[in-house]
Amino acid sequence: MSVADAIRFTRPATLAAPVAGVIGGAVAARGGWPPDLLVIVLAVLSAILLTGASNGLNQIADIETDRINRSERPLPAGRMSMREAWALTLALLAGAVALAVPCGLGYLACVLLTVPVTSLYSFPPFRTKRLPFAANATIATPRGLFLVLAGWAVGGGLFRSEAWVLGALAWVYVFGASTTKDFADAAGDRATGCVTLPILWGPRRAARFVAPFLVAPYLLYPALGAAGLLPGGAMPWALVGLPLAGIGGVAGALLVRDPAPPSSGRPHPAWGLMYLQYTFSHLGAAAVFVALA
């Protein structure tokens, strides 16, 4: 196993959102940069390692699927053995937990809860990846709700209502958006018994299901501000939410217009746009709390 393959195994392209979620949540909770820089650094590193470990668990469980969908990845390509994959994944997980301990009980709890939820998604007997909607909900819990709460926990705001409101919106967003990765994976999922929405409904109907989830959570920003569930009223949240909803509208339109996966086997272009949108949503919410502080 080369260093390059070890890095590829962690899927570095997926690391931006966890980093933004931890930093954004901590800044939002404080209304500015938290005074303890070391805790932020440790939490960010923990989030990076945890995401790499979660990606590793998924690839270990999905090796047969990846032989069809992602044969270039180190594990199905044979450049990494299953023993090496487990060793790297467990090392990443141990590092994530160790770095989470100094970050407080709230952050540590989010890290520890992510592991069983990820396992429910990936491994028998549950393997919720096999089931439409259950798969979406299982992905949305750690990568939506827990991510937001983890960031707020670092900033000392785990039990503030705003953290849970934003966490719920993130859960809704990821619940729908997570289906975008399934369009390119349909062949391997079908062969290994995973009934994703593009398989169950066909690509076009699945795309129409996803599109509203890329827009609605961010249109709710100003509405929740006006209702007093987010601070500052509607205006600051409209300044953040409406551009994010616009990005989601573009991604949704691309998906609905052409839901077929690219011939290259890469994820649909909407996936990359959606990932940028979600990353910036954490930073945009933090900016509102800083402006209101």
C-alpha positions, 0 to 999 in steps of 0.5 A: 500500500503506497502513501498515495493509495492510503490518501485516496482511500480516505477520499480527500474530496469529502473532507471540506464539509466536515472542516467547514461544519466544525469551524462554522459551528464553533464560530457561530456558537461563540459569535466570533473566533473561539479563544482556544485555538488548540481545541479548534485545531484538534476538533478539525483534525478529529473530524478529518480523521473521522470522515476518513474512517467512515469512508474507509468503513464504507469502502470495506463493506462495499468492495463488491459494489466498487469492483463494478462502480469504482474499480480504480479505487485502491481496495478493489484494484488490489493495491490495498489488501483488506487487512491494510484497509482495516488497519488504516480505518481503525487507526484513523478512528482511534486518532479521531477519538483520541483528538476528540477527548480534549474537545469536550464531552459534547464533541466526543459524543458526536464522534462516538455516535457517528461510528455505529450509525455509519456501521448501520449504513454499511454492514449487515445485518442492517446495512441500510444502504440496501433500502431506499429512504433508510439509506438517506436517513442514515447518511443524513444523521452523522453528515448533517445533524451530528456535524452541525452539533459537533461544531456547536459543541466545540464552541460551547453551544450544543444545547442552544436551540439554534444549533438544533434548528440548523442541525435539523435543516442540515439533516433534511438537506443531506437526506435528499442530496445524498441520492445524487451519488446513487445515479453513477452507482446504479450498476454496482448497487443493482448487482449487489442488492442495494435498492437506491431511488434511481433503481427503484423509481428510475433516474428521472423520477429520482432526480425530481425527488432530490431537487427540492431538497437542494433548495427548500432548507435554505429558503427556510432560513429567512422564514425561521428567522422571521419566526424567531427560531433563528436570531436576527429576523429574516433579513440576515438569513435571507442574505445567506439562504437565498444565494444558497437556494440559488446554487441548489436550484442550479444543481437541481435543474442540472440533475432533472435535465439530465439525470443519467450518470456521465459515461465516465462513471464519475458522479453527476456534476450536480454532486460537486455543486451540491457539495460546495453548496453544503460546505458554504452553508456552514460558513454562511450561517457562522457569518450571520452569528458573527454579524449579530454578535 
